[in-house]
Amino acid sequence: MQTYTLKYFDDAVGLEKRIEFKAAHAGGALVVAKNEAPDRHAELWEDGRRICILYRREDVWQIRP
């Protein structure tokens, strides 16, 4: 299991927040992030290294480097 962190920033939708969790692969971040508010950007980090930026609008995910 790897350690992942979702980093949300202070924006018009919510406050700055960090969520740390363990998962077998980075796809586990989608499960965790789905419980957060839509229309928020989050950086996904794996063991201290940024992997990508996640964004969810309604039920559609955008994943950017």
N, CA, C and O atoms as a printed pandas DataFrame, in Angstrom:
     atom_number atom_name residue_name chain_id  residue_number  x_coord  y_coord  z_coord
0              1         N          MET        A               1    0.840   -1.190    0.000
1              2        CA          MET        A               1    0.000    0.000    0.000
2              3         C          MET        A               1    0.880    1.246    0.000
3              4         O          MET        A               1    1.877    1.324    0.718
4              5         N          GLN        A               2    0.496    2.200   -0.806
5              6        CA          GLN        A               2    1.198    3.471   -0.885
6              7         C          GLN        A               2    0.446    4.515   -0.060
7              8         O          GLN        A               2   -0.748    4.367    0.197
8              9         N          THR        A               3    1.145    5.561    0.348
9             10        CA          THR        A               3    0.512    6.673    1.045
10            11         C          THR        A               3    0.242    7.776    0.033
11            12         O          THR        A               3    1.147    8.220   -0.673
12            13         N          TYR        A               4   -1.002    8.211   -0.029
13            14        CA          TYR        A               4   -1.431    9.272   -0.950
14            15         C          TYR        A               4   -1.958   10.446   -0.150
15            16         O          TYR        A               4   -2.446   10.290    0.969
16            17         N          THR        A               5   -1.848   11.630   -0.747
17            18        CA          THR        A               5   -2.390   12.840   -0.140
18            19         C          THR        A               5   -3.143   13.619   -1.201
19            20         O          THR        A               5   -2.631   13.841   -2.299
20            21         N          LEU        A               6   -4.359   14.035   -0.875
21            22        CA          LEU        A               6   -5.105   14.968   -1.696
22            23         C          LEU        A               6   -4.974   16.331   -1.038
23            24         O          LEU        A               6   -5.294   16.488    0.141
24            25         N          LYS        A               7   -4.505   17.320   -1.793
25            26        CA          LYS        A               7   -4.351   18.676   -1.270
26            27         C          LYS        A               7   -5.353   19.585   -1.962
27            28         O          LYS        A               7   -5.295   19.796   -3.174
28            29         N          TYR        A               8   -6.265   20.114   -1.172
29            30        CA          TYR        A               8   -7.235   21.093   -1.661
30            31         C          TYR        A               8   -6.774   22.467   -1.197
31            32         O          TYR        A               8   -6.204   22.607   -0.115
32            33         N          PHE        A               9   -7.023   23.473   -2.016
33            34        CA          PHE        A               9   -6.600   24.822   -1.686
34            35         C          PHE        A               9   -7.802   25.689   -1.343
35            36         O          PHE        A               9   -8.923   25.398   -1.759
36            37         N          ASP        A              10   -7.570   26.736   -0.597
37            38        CA          ASP        A              10   -8.613   27.687   -0.233
38            39         C          ASP        A              10   -9.159   28.289   -1.522
39            40         O          ASP        A              10   -8.423   28.924   -2.277
40            41         N          ASP        A              11  -10.451   28.087   -1.771
41            42        CA          ASP        A              11  -11.060   28.623   -2.983
42            43         C          ASP        A              11  -12.497   29.045   -2.693
43            44         O          ASP        A              11  -12.915   29.064   -1.535
44            45         N          ALA        A              12  -13.245   29.378   -3.722
45            46        CA          ALA        A              12  -14.624   29.842   -3.539
46            47         C          ALA        A              12  -15.558   28.726   -3.064
47            48         O          ALA        A              12  -16.663   29.005   -2.597
48            49         N          VAL        A              13  -15.129   27.473   -3.178
49            50        CA          VAL        A              13  -15.965   26.334   -2.808
50            51         C          VAL        A              13  -15.691   25.845   -1.390
51            52         O          VAL        A              13  -16.604   25.384   -0.705
52            53         N          GLY        A              14  -14.443   25.944   -0.946
53            54        CA          GLY        A              14  -14.112   25.442    0.379
54            55         C          GLY        A              14  -12.750   25.907    0.852
55            56         O          GLY        A              14  -12.039   26.629    0.153
56            57         N          LEU        A              15  -12.406   25.480    2.046
57            58        CA          LEU        A              15  -11.144   25.870    2.665
58            59         C          LEU        A              15  -10.025   24.899    2.303
59            60         O          LEU        A              15  -10.268   23.810    1.783
60            61         N          GLU        A              16   -8.794   25.319    2.589
61            62        CA          GLU        A              16   -7.633   24.459    2.372
62            63         C          GLU        A              16   -7.779   23.206    3.218
63            64         O          GLU        A              16   -8.222   23.260    4.365
64            65         N          LYS        A              17   -7.396   22.072    2.631
65            66        CA          LYS        A              17   -7.569   20.805    3.332
66            67         C          LYS        A              17   -6.594   19.780    2.772
67            68         O          LYS        A              17   -6.284   19.791    1.581
68            69         N          ARG        A              18   -6.116   18.896    3.637
69            70        CA          ARG        A              18   -5.251   17.776    3.224
70            71         C          ARG        A              18   -5.897   16.490    3.718
71            72         O          ARG        A              18   -6.284   16.378    4.881
72            73         N          ILE        A              19   -6.005   15.531    2.822
73            74        CA          ILE        A              19   -6.548   14.221    3.181
74            75         C          ILE        A              19   -5.480   13.186    2.849
75            76         O          ILE        A              19   -5.089   13.045    1.691
76            77         N          GLU        A              20   -5.012   12.471    3.851
77            78        CA          GLU        A              20   -3.990   11.445    3.647
78            79         C          GLU        A              20   -4.645   10.079    3.802
79            80         O          GLU        A              20   -5.452    9.868    4.708
80            81         N          PHE        A              21   -4.292    9.147    2.910
81            82        CA          PHE        A              21   -4.885    7.817    2.952
82            83         C          PHE        A              21   -3.931    6.820    2.315
83            84         O          PHE        A              21   -2.987    7.197    1.622
84            85         N          LYS        A              22   -4.188    5.560    2.556
85            86        CA          LYS        A              22   -3.403    4.486    1.956
86            87         C          LYS        A              22   -4.282    3.770    0.931
87            88         O          LYS        A              22   -5.478    3.573    1.145
88            89         N          ALA        A              23   -3.662    3.387   -0.183
89            90        CA          ALA        A              23   -4.386    2.672   -1.231
90            91         C          ALA        A              23   -3.391    1.828   -2.020
91            92         O          ALA        A              23   -2.187    2.083   -2.003
92            93         N          ALA        A              24   -3.910    0.831   -2.701
93            94        CA          ALA        A              24   -3.065   -0.047   -3.509
94            95         C          ALA        A              24   -2.557    0.654   -4.760
95            96         O          ALA        A              24   -1.494    0.316   -5.282
96            97         N          HIS        A              25   -3.336    1.653   -5.250
97            98        CA          HIS        A              25   -2.938    2.389   -6.451
98            99         C          HIS        A              25   -3.595    3.769   -6.432
99           100         O          HIS        A              25   -4.479    4.035   -5.617
100          101         N          ALA        A              26   -3.159    4.624   -7.322
101          102        CA          ALA        A              26   -3.630    6.020   -7.343
102          103         C          ALA        A              26   -5.126    6.134   -7.618
103          104         O          ALA        A              26   -5.739    7.136   -7.250
104          105         N          GLY        A              27   -5.723    5.136   -8.253
105          106        CA          GLY        A              27   -7.156    5.163   -8.516
106          107         C          GLY        A              27   -7.989    5.270   -7.250
107          108         O          GLY        A              27   -9.133    5.724   -7.290
108          109         N          GLY        A              28   -7.421    4.855   -6.133
109          110        CA          GLY        A              28   -8.117    4.991   -4.855
110          111         C          GLY        A              28   -8.417    6.436   -4.508
111          112         O          GLY        A              28   -9.326    6.711   -3.724
112          113         N          ALA        A              29   -7.669    7.357   -5.078
113          114        CA          ALA        A              29   -7.901    8.782   -4.819
114          115         C          ALA        A              29   -9.257    9.228   -5.350
115          116         O          ALA        A              29   -9.879   10.125   -4.782
116          117         N          LEU        A              30   -9.720    8.612   -6.429
117          118        CA          LEU        A              30  -11.024    8.989   -6.981
118          119         C          LEU        A              30  -12.143    8.650   -6.014
119          120         O          LEU        A              30  -13.123    9.387   -5.906
120          121         N          VAL        A              31  -12.001    7.540   -5.314
121          122        CA          VAL        A              31  -12.998    7.144   -4.325
122          123         C          VAL        A              31  -13.020    8.157   -3.185
123          124         O          VAL        A              31  -14.092    8.587   -2.757
124          125         N          VAL        A              32  -11.848    8.538   -2.694
125          126        CA          VAL        A              32  -11.758    9.501   -1.598
126          127         C          VAL        A              32  -12.247   10.874   -2.061
127          128         O          VAL        A              32  -13.025   11.521   -1.360
128          129         N          ALA        A              33  -11.799   11.318   -3.225
129          130        CA          ALA        A              33  -12.153   12.651   -3.723
130          131         C          ALA        A              33  -13.636   12.769   -4.055
131          132         O          ALA        A              33  -14.193   13.865   -3.997
132          133         N          LYS        A              34  -14.279   11.669   -4.397
133          134        CA          LYS        A              34  -15.706   11.718   -4.739
134          135         C          LYS        A              34  -16.542   12.202   -3.557
135          136         O          LYS        A              34  -17.612   12.776   -3.756
136          137         N          ASN        A              35  -16.078   11.983   -2.352
137          138        CA          ASN        A              35  -16.801   12.420   -1.162
138          139         C          ASN        A              35  -16.641   13.913   -0.893
139          140         O          ASN        A              35  -17.326   14.466   -0.033
140          141         N          GLU        A              36  -15.751   14.559   -1.616
141          142        CA          GLU        A              36  -15.542   15.998   -1.462
142          143         C          GLU        A              36  -16.473   16.747   -2.413
143          144         O          GLU        A              36  -17.115   16.146   -3.274
144          145         N          ALA        A              37  -16.534   18.060   -2.247
145          146        CA          ALA        A              37  -17.396   18.881   -3.085
146          147         C          ALA        A              37  -16.946   18.842   -4.539
147          148         O          ALA        A              37  -15.745   18.866   -4.809
148          149         N          PRO        A              38  -17.894   18.783   -5.491
149          150        CA          PRO        A              38  -17.501   18.891   -6.896
150          151         C          PRO        A              38  -17.010   20.303   -7.193
151          152         O          PRO        A              38  -17.144   21.200   -6.361
152          153         N          ASP        A              39  -16.455   20.493   -8.355
153          154        CA          ASP        A              39  -15.949   21.799   -8.800
154          155         C          ASP        A              39  -14.771   22.283   -7.972
155          156         O          ASP        A              39  -14.570   23.488   -7.818
156          157         N          ARG        A              40  -13.987   21.345   -7.435
157          158        CA          ARG        A              40  -12.764   21.705   -6.710
158          159         C          ARG        A              40  -11.584   20.997   -7.341
159          160         O          ARG        A              40  -11.678   19.839   -7.748
160          161         N          HIS        A              41  -10.481   21.705   -7.417
161          162        CA          HIS        A              41   -9.232   21.119   -7.884
162          163         C          HIS        A              41   -8.482   20.560   -6.673
163          164         O          HIS        A              41   -8.497   21.147   -5.591
164          165         N          ALA        A              42   -7.835   19.428   -6.874
165          166        CA          ALA        A              42   -7.009   18.848   -5.818
166          167         C          ALA        A              42   -5.731   18.299   -6.447
167          168         O          ALA        A              42   -5.762   17.707   -7.526
168          169         N          GLU        A              43   -4.633   18.501   -5.774
169          170        CA          GLU        A              43   -3.384   17.875   -6.193
170          171         C          GLU        A              43   -3.322   16.503   -5.537
171          172         O          GLU        A              43   -3.642   16.352   -4.358
172          173         N          LEU        A              44   -2.908   15.510   -6.310
173          174        CA          LEU        A              44   -2.728   14.164   -5.778
174          175         C          LEU        A              44   -1.235   13.895   -5.656
175          176         O          LEU        A              44   -0.489   14.007   -6.629
176          177         N          TRP        A              45   -0.808   13.537   -4.438
177          178        CA          TRP        A              45    0.595   13.256   -4.140
178          179         C          TRP        A              45    0.734   11.800   -3.715
179          180         O          TRP        A              45   -0.132   11.260   -3.028
180          181         N          GLU        A              46    1.834   11.167   -4.131
181          182        CA          GLU        A              46    2.149    9.809   -3.720
182          183         C          GLU        A              46    3.522    9.831   -3.055
183          184         O          GLU        A              46    4.523   10.159   -3.691
184          185         N          ASP        A              47    3.558    9.481   -1.783
185          186        CA          ASP        A              47    4.808    9.447   -1.028
186          187         C          ASP        A              47    5.654   10.705   -1.238
187          188         O          ASP        A              47    6.863   10.619   -1.454
188          189         N          GLY        A              48    5.004   11.881   -1.172
189          190        CA          GLY        A              48    5.728   13.148   -1.267
190          191         C          GLY        A              48    6.024   13.639   -2.676
191          192         O          GLY        A              48    6.727   14.636   -2.841
192          193         N          ARG        A              49    5.501   12.959   -3.700
193          194        CA          ARG        A              49    5.729   13.357   -5.094
194          195         C          ARG        A              49    4.379   13.639   -5.755
195          196         O          ARG        A              49    3.481   12.797   -5.739
196          197         N          ARG        A              50    4.247   14.849   -6.343
197          198        CA          ARG        A              50    2.977   15.191   -6.986
198          199         C          ARG        A              50    2.794   14.351   -8.239
199          200         O          ARG        A              50    3.685   14.266   -9.084
200          201         N          ILE        A              51    1.626   13.734   -8.344
201          202        CA          ILE        A              51    1.299   12.891   -9.492
202          203         C          ILE        A              51    0.478   13.654  -10.524
203          204         O          ILE        A              51    0.801   13.643  -11.712
204          205         N          CYS        A              52   -0.593   14.323  -10.064
205          206        CA          CYS        A              52   -1.488   14.988  -11.005
206          207         C          CYS        A              52   -2.419   15.938  -10.259
207          208         O          CYS        A              52   -2.373   16.065   -9.036
208          209         N          ILE        A              53   -3.264   16.601  -11.047
209          210        CA          ILE        A              53   -4.321   17.446  -10.503
210          211         C          ILE        A              53   -5.649   16.816  -10.908
211          212         O          ILE        A              53   -5.857   16.482  -12.074
212          213         N          LEU        A              54   -6.537   16.657   -9.943
213          214        CA          LEU        A              54   -7.866   16.098  -10.177
214          215         C          LEU        A              54   -8.901   17.205  -10.118
215          216         O          LEU        A              54   -8.791   18.136   -9.319
216          217         N          TYR        A              55   -9.901   17.096  -10.967
217          218        CA          TYR        A              55  -11.007   18.051  -10.952
218          219         C          TYR        A              55  -12.266   17.282  -11.313
219          220         O          TYR        A              55  -12.280   16.516  -12.277
220          221         N          ARG        A              56  -13.321   17.487  -10.539
221          222        CA          ARG        A              56  -14.588   16.798  -10.817
222          223         C          ARG        A              56  -15.687   17.826  -10.994
223          224         O          ARG        A              56  -15.927   18.661  -10.122
224          225         N          ARG        A              57  -16.340   17.754  -12.120
225          226        CA          ARG        A              57  -17.510   18.596  -12.377
226          227         C          ARG        A              57  -18.671   17.633  -12.570
227          228         O          ARG        A              57  -18.690   16.846  -13.517
228          229         N          GLU        A              58  -19.631   17.703  -11.670
229          230        CA          GLU        A              58  -20.721   16.740  -11.603
230          231         C          GLU        A              58  -20.106   15.343  -11.474
231          232         O          GLU        A              58  -19.436   15.083  -10.474
232          233         N          ASP        A              59  -20.297   14.447  -12.421
233          234        CA          ASP        A              59  -19.712   13.106  -12.313
234          235         C          ASP        A              59  -18.629   12.851  -13.351
235          236         O          ASP        A              59  -18.329   11.698  -13.664
236          237         N          VAL        A              60  -18.042   13.911  -13.884
237          238        CA          VAL        A              60  -16.994   13.781  -14.896
238          239         C          VAL        A              60  -15.674   14.223  -14.286
239          240         O          VAL        A              60  -15.563   15.327  -13.751
240          241         N          TRP        A              61  -14.672   13.352  -14.371
241          242        CA          TRP        A              61  -13.345   13.641  -13.826
242          243         C          TRP        A              61  -12.424   14.173  -14.919
243          244         O          TRP        A              61  -12.442   13.689  -16.050
244          245         N          GLN        A              62  -11.629   15.164  -14.570
245          246        CA          GLN        A              62  -10.535   15.627  -15.425
246          247         C          GLN        A              62   -9.274   15.354  -14.635
247          248         O          GLN        A              62   -9.193   15.664  -13.447
248          249         N          ILE        A              63   -8.288   14.772  -15.302
249          250        CA          ILE        A              63   -7.017   14.474  -14.665
250          251         C          ILE        A              63   -5.924   15.106  -15.510
251          252         O          ILE        A              63   -5.780   14.792  -16.692
252          253         N          ARG        A              64   -5.151   16.006  -14.893
253          254        CA          ARG        A              64   -4.090   16.716  -15.606
254          255         C          ARG        A              64   -2.763   16.505  -14.916
255          256         O          ARG        A              64   -2.709   16.294  -13.705
256          257         N          PRO        A              65   -1.678   16.563  -15.697
257          258        CA          PRO        A              65   -0.349   16.408  -15.080
258          259         C          PRO        A              65   -0.005   17.561  -14.155
259          260         O          PRO        A              65    1.074   17.576  -13.563
